[in-house]
Amino acid sequence: MTGDADLLIAGGGPAGLATALYALRAGLQPMIVEPRSEGTDKACGEGLMPSAVRALDELGVSVPGQPISGIRYVQDGLRVAAEFRDGTGLGVRRTVLHTALHRAAVAAGVPIRRGRVTEVRSESAGVVVPELGLRGRWLVAADGLHSPVARGLGLVVDDRRAPRFGLRRHFAVAPGSSSVEVHHGPHGEAYLTPVGPELTGVALLTTRRAPFGTQLAAFPALAQRFTPELAVTAVRGAGPLRRRVRRRVADRVLLVGDAAGYVDAITGEGIALALSGAAALVDCLRRGRPQDYEAVWRRATRRHRLLTELLVAARTTPLTANRIVPAARRFPSVFAAVVNALA
């Protein structure tokens, strides 16, 4: 085995690629370990919050997309909207985002090794990935919602609450507005994200297990607008969405992105959290304080986790499920404050 990098990064998605770019800026030598030769599409809402857009700009990563001005909630003819106060969001195809980050990492000289990390051994001076013959000072698990590294280390906590799932498909339909529209239905939510002048992403979050068409039929107006013949991509799914882990630091292994824990996609902050988490993780390593990452992560995500838990609880409780949009209309300033707190 050889000492290949300061930072071995398991996973070449947005979280892993961003971690590598931040590591280079911090004077660390990263290596990404990724089983796929090309980035694959994933079920993703594809709406970048303004904070994520700023983080990409600071990394020097240019991503083409459709401007997003805010969030709009819709239910039974009721509508309430909130504009972003601090910048503009961006609707970006997941494949486009991945390509932009991948190109930036390659241009910066980040080595990308084909392979899958399933076993990690911590030693006094570093980590070993025995199946690939790799050795480094630290390993970052950026391997997604169902992280093999986190599960292999016994960090995953089983959650017995009703699972939520996500389905996403794209349609050759012009966006109805510059906002992400969140339609509240009887079994979940439908998210309409503008990702192009003539392209809309439709993501469904629900506790029901049923095909995309069946789920969309619960939103009659949307089913009439987004008909199967207008679909331009296949249906992709993800879930269960909730992922709990005991901690984000285990000896010389640190978790980032979805692998670090995930509540739900209801707030659309996944990419923003992945980017901010990557920056925080690398900063802790740069300062020689990796043990601080757990507390830093908890502080940085506390507001997001609390608001997301409250929204999911409200949506999955029969007593409150149909009262979110009416309440937001009655208290628009509170709704705007929540949207911008998350943005």
N, C-alpha and C positions, 0 to 999 in steps of 0.2 A: 504494500500500500504506500501511497505517496501523499505528502501534504499538498493538497491541490488548491486550497483557498482559505482566506480568513473566514469566509462566510459561505457555507453550502446552503443553497436555497432549493428546497423541495417544492417544485411547482413553478411553471412558467406562465401563469395567468397574470392579470393586472397587479395583484398584491405582490407576487414574486418579482415581476419585472420592475415595479416601483422600488421595492426593497433593494434590488441590485443597483439601480440608478442612485438612490440615496447613499448606498454603501460606497460607491465610487467617489461621490462628493466628500465623504467623510474620510477618505484615504484608505478604505478597506478594499481587499481583493475578493469580489464575489464570484461564485460560480452557480449557475442555474442548472438544476437537474430536472428534466421534463421528459415524460415518456412519448409525447406526440411530436412529430416533426413539424407540424403546423398547428396553430391555435384552432381549436374547435369552437363552434358556436355553442352558446349555452342559453338556457332559459333565464332571461334577464330583462328587467323593465326598461333598461337602456336610457334612463333619464339621469343625467349627471347634475347634481346640485351645484350651485355657484361655488361652494367651497372646493368641490372636486375640480371644477374648471380652473380655479386659481392655482390649485396644487399642480395640475398638469402644466400650466403656463410657467410656474416656477421651476419645474423640471425641464423646461424647454421642449416639451412634447406638444406638437401641433396636431390637433384632432379635428377633422372636418365634421360638421353636424348641423342640426337644426336648432336655432335659438329657442330656449324655453323661458317664458317670462314669469311663470308662477304655477300654482296648483289650483284646480277647480274641482269641487265636489258636486256630484249630481245624484239625486235620488227622487223618484216619483215626481218628476217635473220641477223639483226644487233645485236651485243652483246657488253656490256661493264660491267666490274666488278670492284668492290672495296673491298679490304680486310679490316677487322677490325684491327686497329692499337693497340688498348688497350684491349687485352683480346679476348676471344672466346665467341660467342653466343651459344645458346642451343635450339634445337628443342625438345619441350616437349608436349606430349598430355595434353590437358587442364585437363583431369581427373587425370592424374598423378601429375600434379602441385598442384591441389586442395588437393589430398590425402596427399601429403607431408606436405603442410602447415597445414592441419587439424590435422594430427598426432602430429606435433610439438606443436600446440596450446593446444591440449588435454594433451600431456605429460608435458607441462609447467603448467597445472592446470587451464586453462581458462575455465570457465563454459559456456556451450552452451545451450541456452534455445530455445525450439521449439516455434515458433510463428512468426507473421508478424507485423511489425510496420507500421501502416498507419496514426496514429494520434499522435502528440507530443505536449505537452504543456510545455512552459518554465515558471519557477517560479524564484523567487529571488535567491534561493539557489540550484536550480537544474532543472531537467526535469522530466516529468511524461509521461508514456505510459499507458493511462487509460485502454485500452482494454486488457492489459496483467498484470495490477497491478504492474508495475515496476516503480522504481524511481532511478535516478542517478544524479550525478553532471553535466554530459555532455552527449550528444548523438551524435554519429558519424553516418551519413548516408553513408553507403557503399553498398547501395542496387541497384547499377547498372545503366545502361544507361537510363532506364525509371523509375528512382527513385520515388516511391510513397511518400517518405518523402519530397523530394524537391518539388514535385508537390503540395502536401498538404499544404506546407508553402508558396505557391505562388511564388516560386523562378524560375520556368521554364519559359524561353522566347521562344515563338513560332518562328520558323525559316521558312521563305517562300522560301528559295532557293531550287532548285531541290534536292530531297533527294537521298542519296546513300545507298545501301543495301549490305549486305554481305551474302554469302552462302559458306558452307564448307563441304567437304567430304574427307574421307581417302581411299587410294587405296593401295593394296598389290603390290606396285611397288618400286623397289630400287631407292633411290634418284639419280638424274643425276649428282649431284655435292654436295660439302659441303657448298654451298651458298644457301641462299634463292633466288629463281629465280622469278623475277617479269616480266611477259609477258604482254605487252601492246597491247590491242586489240581495235576494233572499238567502243566498248561501255563501256570499263572498263579495269580492270587488273585481271590477274590470278596469284596467289602466290603459288609457290611450295615450301613447307617447309619440309626438311628431319626430320622426327620424329622417325625413326627407321631404322635399316639396310635394311629392306625390306618394309618400310612403308613411304609413302609420303602424306602429307596433301595438298589438293588443295582448296584454298580459292579464291572466285570470288568477286570482288567489282565492282558495277555497278549502274547506274541510271535506268536500265531496270528492269521491273518486269516480270520475266519469270523463268521457272523451271531450275534447275541446268544443265540438259542435253542440253537445248536450249542455255543457256549462254555459256557452254563449247564449243559448236559447232562453236562459233565465233573464236575459236582458233583451227583450223583444226589439227595441229600437236599434240596438247595436247589431243584433242578428240580421236585421233588414239592411243595414248599412254595410256590414262586413260579411258579405256572402262568400261561400267557398270558391266560386270561380274567380274572385278577386285576390285570393291568397297567393302569395309569391314565395313563401317559405314553408317548410314543414313545421309541424307542431313540435315544440321542445318542452320538456317538463323538468321540474326540480322538486325535491322534497324527500322526507319531511323537512320543513324549513327551519324549525327550531333546533338549535344545536348548543348544548351546554358542555363546558369543559371545567375541570376542577381548578385549573390554573393555566397561565400562559407561559410560564417559565418552569422547565423541568431540567435541572442540571444545566447542560450546555445546549439545550433545545428551546427555541422560542417560537410561539405560534403567532401568526398574523393573518389578517383578512378573515374570511369566513371560518377558517380553521380555528381561530381564536375564540369563537363563540358567535352565535347568530340568533336573533330573536325572531324577526319576520321581515318580509320585504314591503310591509305596508307603508313605510315611510320613504322608500326608495333611496336609502342612504348607503347601500352596500359599497359602491366604488369609493365614495367619499371617505367612509370609515377605513377601507383598505389602504388608501393613500395616506391618511393621517396616522394610521397604525404603523405603516412602514416607516414613516418619518420618525415617529416616537421610538420605535425599536432600535433603529440605527443610531439615533442620538444617545440612547442609553449605552449602546456598545461603544460609541465614540468616546463617551465620558468614562468608560471603564466601570460602568455601573449597570450591568445587565439585570441584576436583581431588582432594580427600580422599575423595570418595564411593567411588571404586574400592576403596581400602584398607579403608574402613569396611565396605563390602558384603562383601568377602572375609572379614574378621574375623567379622562377624555371622553369616555363613552357613557358616563352615568346618565346624563340628560337624555341621550338617544335611547338608552335601554329603558329608562323609566317611561318616557312618552310612548315608545313602541309597545311596551307591555300594556299600558293603559288603553291604547287604541285597539290592540288585539283583543283584550278582555272585553271592551265595549262592543266590538264587532261580533264576538262569539257568545255573548250573553243575550238571550232573547229579550230581556227587559229593556236593554239599551241599544240593541243592534240597529233599530230603525230611528233612533233619536239623534244620531251624530250630526247628520246634515241639518235637520231643523235647529239643533242647538248652535251649530256653526253660523247659520243665518241669523239667529237671534243675537248672537254675540260675535259679530264679524271681526272686531278688534282682537278678541281672544284667539279666534281661528288664525288670523294673520300672524299673531305673535307666535303661535305654535309652529306654523309653516316656516317662519323665518328663524325660529330657534333651531329647527332641524336643518334648515338650509345653510 
